[in-house]
Amino acid sequence: MPKSTGIFSKSGLKGLIFLGGTGALATCAYEIFCSRATLWGRVLTHGSRHVPAISLVFDQSPNSLTETICKRLHELEIPATFFIEEKEARSNPRSMRALQSFEIGIHGETYGSLVFKSRIELRHILKPCVTLVSDIQGRDACFLMPPYGWKDLQLIRTARELGLFVVNPSLKLRWRKGVLFSTSVENILMKVRPGDIILVQNHPLTSPPEHLFVEMLTLLVTGIKDKGLRIWGLSPLLRYH
């Protein structure tokens, strides 16, 4: 009999397997590195689009800006959620005291990637941070913001086991050197919609000087209110989603 030249020939089958494997790898990479991808489980990026409110969150806390941020938020009478690193939290008790009147979420032990780790490793990294939050605010943490927004199936499953919702904010306010902070705020205000979670990145090495950061935060809060949006804590915002 003549050799098959159809798609089920040996070489054709190998090609299909190769393409399938390449496609699977591409899908896997997308799910890990795209912060909004949800194929492996629920990832919260925003609240209800029908509620005229947004939420502000701050990452990589506590740090040298934390107390200043908390003070300004109190002055503006604005709630917020701070995501902490366990090692930094334990070595900065003064900054952690400033966070006691705000909701606290977690990153993990440090701001290191949580992907490609076993369930045992993840529990070892996350559980002490959950316990620390419970000691500080009298209730367990509800939210996990994965460092860099990266997540895999094992992380999402382990977070669920620990009672944590995975959060990757829909908008990120970044300050770039050489760019006016007012420009960065204006870009956010043009994009913001009801239900958005706005991450205000506040690492001292990548943020403007302290006095400019306060101005930037004030401008952001004022702009959000001028758009007719209220600012809620993360738990109240996501309760409606």
N, C-alpha and C positions, 0 to 999 in steps of 0.2 A: 504493500500500500504506500502511496506517496506520503511524505512527511506533511504534517499539518502546518499551514501558513496562517491560520486564524489567530484570534486573540488568545486562544487557549493553548497555543504552542508553548514549549518550554521557555523560550526567550521572552515571549509575551507575558507569561505568568510571572516570571522574575521581574519584569518591568512593572507589572501591577503591584506586586509586593513592595517593590522599591518606592513607588509613588505613594502607596498606602502608608508605608513607614514614614516617609517624608511628611505626608499630610498630618499624621499623628503627632510627630515631633513639633510641627508648626502650631498645631492646636494646643499642645501642651505648653509651649513657650508663650503663646498668647494668653492662656489662662493664668500663668504664673506672673507675667510681667505687665499685663494690662490690668490696671487697678479696678476697672469696672467689669471685668469678665466674671460671669457667675455660673458657668457650666458645672463647676464642682460643688457649688453650694451658695447659700445666700450671702451676699456682700452688700452692706448698706452704704449707698453713696448719697442718698438724699431722703428727706421725709416726704410727706404728702404734698403734691403740687397744688392742692386745693386749700391749703392752709397758708395764710399770708404771714409766714414767719420763716426765719432761717436760724442757723446755729453757728457759733464760732468755736473753733477748737484750736488748741495749741499743741505742737508736738515737741519731742525731745526735751521734756521737762523732768526735774527742775534744772534751771541754769541761772546764770548771772542776771538775766532779764526778768526772771519769774516774779520776784517781789515787786518790781516796778510795774509789770503788766497787771498783777493782781490789784495793786493800789489804784491804778487808773480805771480798771473795770469797776471797782467799788465806787469810785467817784462818778462814773457814768451810769451806775446802777444797772450793769449788764451782766448776765450769767455767761458762763463759758465752761468748756470741758478741757482739762489738761491731760495729756497722755504722758505717762512717766516711764523712765527707765529705772529699774530697781536699784542698781548700783549707785546711780546719781542721787536717787531719793534717800538712800540710807546714809550717804555722805554729806547731804545738805539738809539737815533737820530744820534749820531756820526757814529755808525756802518752802519746805513741805508744810510748815505751820501756816504759811501764807495761802496755801492751797486748800486748807481745811473747809473753807466756805464755798468751794467750787466742786463740781463733779470731776471725778478722776477716772480716767481710763488707763490702759497699759500698752506699752510696746513690748515689754519683756525685760530680761535681765539687763541688756544694753540695747543700743540701736543697731544690732547686728541682724543679718538676714535670718529668717525663720524657715526658709524653704529647704527641702531635701534633708529633713531631720526626722527621726523616728518618733513615734508617739511618746515613748519614755523620755527621750531628750526634750521634747516640747513641754511635757508636763513638768519636768525638772526646771525648765526655764521660766514657764509661765506661772506655775502654782505659787511660788513665793511672792511674786509680784501681786497676785490676786489677794493673798493673805495680808500683805502690807497695806493695800488699799482699804481692806476691811478694817484694819487696825486704825487707820487714819480717819476714815469718814463714817465708820460704824455700819457699813454695808459692803457687800462684795462689789467688785468692779463688774460692770455690764458690758464694756466695750474693749475690743482689741483693735488697735490700728497697726497693722504689720509694717515694720520698717521698710521704707521705699515703696510700700504698697504691694510688695510681692507676697503671694500666697499660693499654696498648693493644696491638694486634696487632704493630706494628712493634717496640715495646720487647721484647715476649716473644720475637720472632724474633731480634732482635739479641743479647739476653741469651744465647739458646741458642748462637748463633754464637761467643760469647766464653766458652762453657763455664760459664755462670752459671745457677743455678736461682733462679727468682723466689719469694721468701718473703713472705707476709703473715700475721703471727702470728694464732692463733685467739683469744687473750686479750690484753687490754691493761690494764696497771696504771697508772692515771692518778691524780694527786693534784689535787684540786679545792680551791681556796681556801674556807675555812670548813667543810670536811669533815675529820674526823679521819682521819689516814692509816691508822689501824687499821681503820676502816670500809671503806676502799678495799681493803685487803688481805683482809678477811673476805669481801667480795664476790667476789674472785678465788678464794679457797679454796672457796667454795660452788659455783663453776662448774667448777673445774679437773677434767680427766679425763686418764687415761693418754694420752700422745702429744701433749699440748698444747704449743704454743710460746707462752710468756708474754713479751710485750714490756713491759719496765719502762722507761717513758718517763722520761728523765733530763735534759731540757734545763734549765739553771739558772734560766731565766726562768719556767718552769712547774712546777718541782719544789719540794718543801719545803726548808727550810734543811738544810745539809749534815748536821748531827747527827741531824735527824729522818729524813732520807733513809736514813742508815745503820740507824736503828732500824726503819724500814719494810722495808728489804731483809732484815734479820735476822728480823723477824717473818714475812715471806713464806717464807723458806727453812725456818724452823722449822715453819711450818704445813704446807708441802708434805711434809716428812719425816714429820710426825705423821699424815698421810693415807696413809702407806705408799708414797709415790712417791719414786723416785730422781731426781736431777738430773743430766742428761747434757749434753754438748756438742751442738751442733746437728747436726754431721755424724754422730756415732754414733746420734742419735735418728732421723734421716731415712734412715739406711742400712736400717732395717727396714721402710720404707714403700714 
